[in-house]
Amino acid sequence: MCGDPDPNTVIPINDHHKWGEYIQTTLPTCSAQGIKTQKCAECTTVNSVTQTGDAINPSAHDWGNWTIVQPTETTDGGDENRICAHNTNHYENRSTGEILYATGTIGLEYELLEDNNAYCVRAGTVTDGVLYIPAFHRPNSDSEYLPVTQLGNDQDRFSRQSTFMGKLFTAVHFLTPSNITFFNDNTFTGCYNLEEITLPAGITSIRELAFSYCINLKEITLPEGIGGISLWAFRGCTSLSEITLPETLYAIGSNPFADTSIVFTVAPGNNNFSVIDGGKGLVRQYTNGNILVSYPTASGIITLPAEITDINPFTFIGCANLTKIILPSELARIDQMAFSGCTNLNSVTFMGNITASNLASATFPGDLRDKYLAEGIGTYTRETGSNTWTKQN
C-alpha cells in the first residue's frame, strides 16, 4: 500500500495514493509543450505521474550568440544571426532587431564625447579619395552603437592633424540616417580636390572658414534648418557659381562668400534676405535698415539701391574689377575693410553723411576715408594704384 516503509516495495501507480494538484515543472519552449507533475502526499519516496503541460510557446527561444554572416562595409551595413538551442530551424537576423551600421571610411578616428552618448569623428589616417562619414560607430562588436554627431570638436579648429583640413578628398558623403549636427571652424579648409558634398539635414550652422579655399567645389545645397553662416565660410571657393539660401537662414557673418563668383537665390518664404543686381549682391533685411552683406562679383560701375543703410565688413573684398560705386544718401555705416583689395576702384560717390565712428578704418584703399571725413559729400577719384584721392568739383 502507499506509504509502505520498505523502499523496495513496488506500488502500482494508481493504488491508494493521495495525489496533489498538478504543478508545472517544465516550461514550454518554442518546440515542445511543458510538463506538469502530480505527487502523492503519503509516499516517503517520490512517486509522481506526469501530463502534458502548457502549449508550445512560439517566443520561448534559447538563443545562442550572435554570429556574423555578412560583415559591415564602408557604405553598407552587415548582417548577424543567432540560432535557437531548442530548434536549429529557428533563427533571428540582427537586421530585424539591431541594425549593423555601415562603418564609413576605414581609418577615421573617433572620440567619445563628454556625455558618453555620442562620438565626434576626425580624419585619422584618411587623406584622399571619397570620404564616407558613418551615422553610428562602435569600437568593437561587443559595444553598443552610438551616433556620430560632430566633425571634430572645439579644440580641433586649427589642427590639420585632427580635422579634415587640407586633405585631398574628392567627395564627402554622410551615410543615412546621418546624425551630424556640428562642423567645426576650418573643417574642410583647403581641401582643394573637393568637388562634391551633400550636407546632412541636422546641420544648423556653418562655422568660420568651414569650406574656405575648396577651389574645385562646384555645387553645394544648404539644407533647411541651417540658421547661420559664419565668417568666410566659403571664401575662395572659386568654382562655386550659385547658392540658394534656405528659408530657415537668418544670420550671416562677415562675407562668407568672399573671393567667389556666386550668384545668390533666396528660397521662397525667407523674408530675412533679398538680392540686388540679379543676385550678385546679398542684403540682410531688418525693420530699421538693410545691410549689404556680400557682393563677391561686383564689377564695373555700381549704384547701390537707396534702401541700403549699412555695408558689412569685407563686403567687396577682392573685387578687383569694380571701378566705380555710388553710395546712397541713407547709407549710415561702412564697416572695416569693406572695399579691401578693390585695386581698380577709382571713383566713389558719397550721396549722404557718414560719421567718423561709423566709417571704419581701412574701409577704402588709400586716404579716401580721411578725405571724405574732411571734405564731405561728393565724388572722389584717384589714379589706378594711387593712394591719393581727390574730390571732384
C-alpha positions as CSV (number, residue, x, y, z in Angstrom):
1,M,0.0,0.0,0.0
2,C,1.0,3.6,-0.4
3,G,3.4,4.6,2.5
4,D,4.9,1.1,3.0
5,P,8.3,1.6,4.7
6,D,10.0,-0.9,2.5
7,P,11.6,1.2,-0.2
8,N,11.8,-1.9,-2.4
9,T,8.1,-2.4,-2.5
10,V,6.7,-1.5,-5.9
11,I,3.3,0.2,-5.6
12,P,1.1,0.3,-8.6
13,I,0.9,3.8,-9.8
14,N,-2.9,4.1,-9.3
15,D,-3.2,2.3,-5.9
16,H,-4.0,4.1,-2.7
17,H,-2.2,7.4,-3.5
18,K,-3.3,10.8,-2.2
19,W,-2.5,12.9,-5.3
20,G,-1.9,16.6,-5.0
21,E,-2.5,19.2,-7.7
22,Y,-0.6,19.1,-10.9
23,I,2.3,21.5,-10.8
24,Q,4.2,22.9,-13.9
25,T,7.7,21.5,-13.6
26,T,9.0,22.1,-17.2
27,L,8.1,25.2,-19.1
28,P,7.1,25.0,-22.7
29,T,9.6,26.0,-25.4
30,C,9.3,27.1,-28.9
31,S,9.3,23.5,-30.0
32,A,7.8,21.4,-27.1
33,Q,4.9,21.6,-24.7
34,G,5.5,22.0,-21.0
35,I,5.2,19.2,-18.4
36,K,3.1,19.1,-15.2
37,T,3.8,16.7,-12.3
38,Q,1.5,15.3,-9.7
39,K,2.9,14.0,-6.4
40,C,1.5,11.7,-3.7
41,A,1.1,13.3,-0.3
42,E,1.7,10.0,1.6
43,C,4.6,8.3,0.0
44,T,8.0,8.6,1.7
45,T,9.6,8.0,-1.7
46,V,8.7,10.3,-4.6
47,N,6.0,8.8,-6.7
48,S,4.7,11.0,-9.5
49,V,2.7,11.0,-12.6
50,T,3.0,13.5,-15.5
51,Q,0.7,15.0,-18.0
52,T,1.1,17.4,-20.9
53,G,1.6,21.0,-19.6
54,D,1.1,24.3,-21.3
55,A,1.1,24.5,-25.1
56,I,4.1,25.4,-27.2
57,N,5.2,29.0,-26.7
58,P,6.4,30.3,-30.1
59,S,8.6,33.0,-28.4
60,A,10.3,30.8,-25.8
61,H,13.6,30.5,-27.6
62,D,17.0,29.8,-26.1
63,W,19.2,32.0,-28.3
64,G,22.9,31.4,-28.9
65,N,25.5,34.1,-29.5
66,W,25.3,36.4,-32.5
67,T,27.3,35.2,-35.5
68,I,28.4,37.5,-38.4
69,V,27.1,36.2,-41.7
70,Q,27.7,39.4,-43.7
71,P,30.4,41.8,-42.5
72,T,29.8,45.5,-42.4
73,E,31.3,47.5,-45.2
74,T,32.2,51.2,-45.8
75,T,28.8,52.2,-47.1
76,D,26.6,49.1,-46.4
77,G,25.5,47.6,-43.1
78,G,26.2,43.9,-42.3
79,D,24.1,41.0,-41.0
80,E,24.4,38.7,-38.0
81,N,22.1,35.9,-36.9
82,R,21.7,33.6,-33.9
83,I,20.1,30.2,-33.6
84,C,17.8,28.7,-31.0
85,A,19.2,25.8,-29.0
86,H,15.7,24.1,-28.9
87,N,15.3,24.1,-32.7
88,T,18.0,24.9,-35.2
89,N,15.4,25.9,-37.7
90,H,14.6,28.8,-35.6
91,Y,16.9,31.8,-36.1
92,E,16.9,35.6,-35.8
93,N,18.6,38.2,-38.0
94,R,20.2,41.2,-36.4
95,S,18.7,43.3,-39.2
96,T,15.2,42.6,-37.7
97,G,16.5,43.8,-34.3
98,E,19.6,46.0,-34.1
99,I,21.0,47.1,-37.4
100,L,24.6,46.6,-38.2
101,Y,25.5,50.1,-39.4
102,A,28.0,50.8,-42.2
103,T,31.5,51.6,-40.9
104,G,32.2,54.7,-43.1
105,T,35.7,55.1,-44.5
106,I,38.2,52.9,-42.8
107,G,40.9,54.8,-40.9
108,L,38.7,57.6,-39.5
109,E,39.3,58.4,-35.8
110,Y,36.6,58.6,-33.2
111,E,36.4,60.2,-29.8
112,L,33.6,59.6,-27.2
113,L,32.1,63.0,-26.3
114,E,31.9,64.1,-22.7
115,D,28.4,62.9,-22.1
116,N,29.4,59.4,-23.4
117,N,26.3,59.3,-25.6
118,A,27.9,60.1,-29.0
119,Y,31.1,60.4,-31.0
120,C,33.0,63.0,-32.8
121,V,35.0,61.9,-35.9
122,R,38.3,63.1,-37.3
123,A,40.2,62.3,-40.4
124,G,42.6,59.9,-38.7
125,T,44.7,58.3,-41.3
126,V,42.4,59.1,-44.2
127,T,43.9,61.6,-46.6
128,D,42.2,61.3,-50.0
129,G,39.5,59.7,-52.2
130,V,35.8,59.7,-51.4
131,L,35.1,60.2,-47.7
132,Y,32.1,58.4,-46.1
133,I,31.0,59.7,-42.6
134,P,29.0,57.0,-40.8
135,A,25.8,57.6,-38.9
136,F,26.8,55.4,-36.0
137,H,30.0,53.9,-34.6
138,R,31.0,51.2,-32.1
139,P,34.6,50.3,-31.3
140,N,34.0,46.6,-31.3
141,S,31.2,44.0,-31.8
142,D,30.6,43.9,-28.0
143,S,29.9,47.6,-27.8
144,E,26.6,49.4,-28.4
145,Y,26.3,51.7,-31.4
146,L,26.3,55.4,-30.6
147,P,25.5,58.3,-33.0
148,V,28.3,60.2,-34.7
149,T,27.3,63.8,-34.2
150,Q,30.3,66.0,-34.7
151,L,33.2,66.6,-37.2
152,G,35.9,67.3,-34.7
153,N,35.4,69.4,-31.6
154,D,36.3,72.9,-30.4
155,Q,39.9,72.0,-29.7
156,D,40.4,70.9,-33.3
157,R,39.6,74.1,-35.1
158,F,43.1,74.9,-36.2
159,S,44.7,71.5,-36.3
160,R,45.4,69.9,-39.7
161,Q,46.2,66.7,-37.9
162,S,42.8,66.5,-36.1
163,T,40.3,67.9,-38.6
164,F,39.9,67.4,-42.4
165,M,41.9,70.5,-43.3
166,G,44.0,70.2,-46.4
167,K,43.1,66.6,-47.3
168,L,42.7,65.5,-50.9
169,F,39.1,64.3,-50.7
170,T,37.2,64.4,-54.0
171,A,33.7,64.0,-52.4
172,V,32.2,63.8,-49.0
173,H,29.1,61.7,-48.3
174,F,27.2,61.4,-45.0
175,L,25.7,58.0,-44.7
176,T,22.0,57.9,-43.8
177,P,20.4,58.4,-41.4
178,S,23.2,61.0,-40.6
179,N,23.3,62.3,-37.0
180,I,25.9,65.0,-37.7
181,T,24.8,68.4,-36.2
182,F,28.2,70.1,-35.8
183,F,31.0,71.2,-38.1
184,N,34.0,72.9,-36.6
185,D,35.7,76.0,-37.9
186,N,38.1,75.2,-40.8
187,T,36.6,71.7,-41.1
188,F,37.4,71.4,-44.8
189,T,39.6,74.4,-45.3
190,G,42.0,73.9,-48.2
191,C,40.5,70.6,-49.5
192,Y,41.5,71.7,-53.0
193,N,40.2,68.5,-54.7
194,L,36.8,68.5,-53.1
195,E,34.1,68.7,-55.8
196,E,31.0,67.3,-54.2
197,I,29.4,67.4,-50.8
198,T,25.8,66.9,-49.6
199,L,25.3,68.5,-46.2
200,P,23.3,66.4,-43.6
201,A,19.9,67.7,-42.6
202,G,20.9,68.1,-38.9
203,I,23.4,70.9,-39.6
204,T,22.1,74.2,-38.1
205,S,25.1,76.4,-38.8
206,I,28.2,76.6,-40.9
207,R,31.2,77.7,-38.9
208,E,34.0,80.1,-39.8
209,L,36.1,79.1,-42.9
210,A,34.4,75.7,-42.9
211,F,34.8,75.3,-46.7
212,S,37.3,78.1,-47.4
213,Y,39.5,77.6,-50.5
214,C,37.8,74.4,-51.7
215,I,38.7,75.7,-55.1
216,N,37.1,72.8,-57.0
217,L,33.8,72.7,-55.1
218,K,31.2,73.3,-57.8
219,E,27.9,72.8,-56.0
220,I,26.6,72.7,-52.5
221,T,23.0,72.6,-51.2
222,L,22.2,74.2,-47.9
223,P,19.5,72.1,-46.2
224,E,16.5,73.6,-44.5
225,G,17.3,74.0,-40.8
226,I,20.5,76.0,-41.3
227,G,20.2,79.2,-39.4
228,G,23.6,80.8,-39.7
229,I,26.7,81.0,-41.9
230,S,29.8,82.4,-40.3
231,L,32.8,84.5,-41.4
232,W,34.4,83.4,-44.7
233,A,32.7,80.0,-44.6
234,F,33.1,79.7,-48.4
235,R,35.8,82.2,-49.1
236,G,37.9,81.3,-52.1
237,C,35.5,78.6,-53.5
238,T,36.2,79.9,-57.0
239,S,34.3,77.2,-58.8
240,L,31.1,77.8,-56.8
241,S,28.9,79.8,-59.1
242,E,25.5,79.8,-57.3
243,I,23.9,79.1,-54.0
244,T,20.3,79.1,-52.6
245,L,19.8,80.4,-49.1
246,P,17.2,78.2,-47.3
247,E,14.0,79.5,-45.7
248,T,15.5,79.0,-42.2
249,L,18.6,81.1,-42.7
250,Y,18.5,84.2,-40.6
251,A,22.2,85.2,-39.8
252,I,25.3,85.7,-41.9
253,G,28.7,86.7,-40.7
254,S,31.2,88.9,-42.4
255,N,31.1,87.9,-46.1
256,P,31.1,84.1,-46.1
257,F,31.3,84.2,-49.9
258,A,34.3,86.5,-50.4
259,D,36.5,85.7,-53.5
260,T,33.9,83.6,-55.2
261,S,31.7,84.0,-58.3
262,I,28.5,83.2,-56.5
263,V,25.1,84.4,-57.6
264,F,22.5,84.3,-54.8
265,T,19.0,82.9,-54.8
266,V,16.8,83.3,-51.7
267,A,14.3,80.5,-51.0
268,P,10.6,81.4,-51.1
269,G,9.5,82.1,-47.5
270,N,12.7,83.6,-46.4
271,N,12.0,87.2,-45.5
272,N,15.3,87.8,-43.9
273,F,17.3,88.3,-47.1
274,S,16.9,89.7,-50.6
275,V,19.2,90.1,-53.6
276,I,20.2,93.0,-55.8
277,D,21.8,93.3,-59.2
278,G,20.4,90.0,-60.5
279,G,21.5,88.0,-57.4
280,K,25.1,89.4,-57.4
281,G,24.5,91.2,-54.1
282,L,23.0,89.8,-50.9
283,V,21.1,92.0,-48.4
284,R,20.1,91.3,-44.9
285,Q,16.7,92.9,-44.2
286,Y,15.8,94.4,-40.9
287,T,12.8,96.6,-39.8
288,N,15.1,99.5,-39.2
289,G,17.6,99.1,-42.1
290,N,19.1,96.9,-44.8
291,I,22.7,95.6,-44.6
292,L,24.6,94.7,-47.7
293,V,26.5,91.6,-46.6
294,S,28.1,90.2,-49.7
295,Y,28.8,91.3,-53.3
296,P,31.5,89.0,-54.4
297,T,31.2,89.6,-58.2
298,A,30.9,93.4,-58.1
299,S,32.4,94.8,-61.3
300,G,32.3,97.9,-63.4
301,I,30.1,100.8,-62.2
302,I,27.6,100.1,-59.4
303,T,24.9,102.2,-57.9
304,L,23.7,100.8,-54.6
305,P,19.9,100.9,-54.0
306,A,18.5,103.7,-51.9
307,E,17.4,101.3,-49.2
308,I,20.9,100.2,-48.3
309,T,21.8,101.6,-44.8
310,D,24.9,99.6,-43.9
311,I,27.8,97.8,-45.6
312,N,29.2,94.8,-43.6
313,P,32.9,94.1,-43.2
314,F,34.7,92.6,-46.3
315,T,31.5,93.0,-48.4
316,F,33.5,93.9,-51.6
317,I,36.8,92.4,-50.6
318,G,38.9,91.3,-53.6
319,C,36.6,92.8,-56.2
320,A,39.4,93.9,-58.5
321,N,37.0,94.6,-61.4
322,L,35.0,97.2,-59.5
323,T,35.8,100.6,-60.9
324,K,33.2,103.0,-59.6
325,I,30.5,102.9,-56.9
326,I,27.7,105.4,-56.0
327,L,26.7,105.2,-52.3
328,P,23.1,106.1,-51.4
329,S,22.1,109.0,-49.2
330,E,20.6,106.8,-46.5
331,L,23.9,104.8,-46.0
332,A,24.9,105.3,-42.4
333,R,27.7,102.8,-41.8
334,I,30.6,101.2,-43.7
335,D,32.5,98.6,-41.7
336,Q,36.1,97.6,-41.8
337,M,37.8,96.6,-45.0
338,A,34.6,96.7,-46.9
339,F,36.5,97.6,-50.1
340,S,39.8,95.9,-49.3
341,G,41.5,94.6,-52.4
342,C,39.4,96.7,-54.8
343,T,42.6,97.6,-56.7
344,N,40.8,99.2,-59.7
345,L,38.2,101.2,-57.7
346,N,39.0,104.7,-58.9
347,S,35.7,106.6,-58.3
348,V,33.5,106.7,-55.1
349,T,30.5,109.0,-54.8
350,F,29.0,109.7,-51.3
351,M,25.4,110.9,-51.5
352,G,25.0,111.3,-47.7
353,N,26.8,111.9,-44.5
354,I,28.5,109.1,-42.6
355,T,30.1,109.9,-39.2
356,A,33.7,109.0,-38.4
357,S,32.5,106.5,-35.8
358,N,30.5,104.7,-38.5
359,L,33.2,104.8,-41.1
360,A,35.7,102.1,-40.1
361,S,39.4,102.5,-40.7
362,A,40.9,100.7,-43.7
363,T,37.5,100.8,-45.3
364,F,38.8,102.1,-48.6
365,P,42.2,101.9,-50.3
366,G,44.5,104.9,-49.8
367,D,43.4,108.1,-48.0
368,L,39.8,108.2,-49.1
369,R,38.4,107.8,-45.6
370,D,40.3,110.8,-44.3
371,K,39.5,112.9,-47.4
372,Y,35.8,112.2,-47.1
373,L,35.6,113.0,-43.4
374,A,37.3,116.2,-44.1
375,E,35.5,117.3,-47.2
376,G,32.1,115.6,-47.0
377,I,29.5,114.7,-49.7
378,G,30.7,114.4,-53.3
379,T,32.6,112.3,-55.8
380,Y,36.2,111.3,-55.1
381,T,38.6,109.9,-57.7
382,R,42.2,108.6,-57.9
383,E,44.6,107.3,-60.5
384,T,44.8,103.5,-60.6
385,G,47.2,102.3,-57.9
386,S,47.5,105.7,-56.2
387,N,46.8,106.2,-52.5
388,T,45.7,109.8,-53.0
389,W,42.1,110.7,-53.6
390,T,40.8,114.0,-54.9
391,K,37.3,115.4,-54.5
392,Q,35.8,116.5,-57.8
393,N,34.0,119.8,-58.1
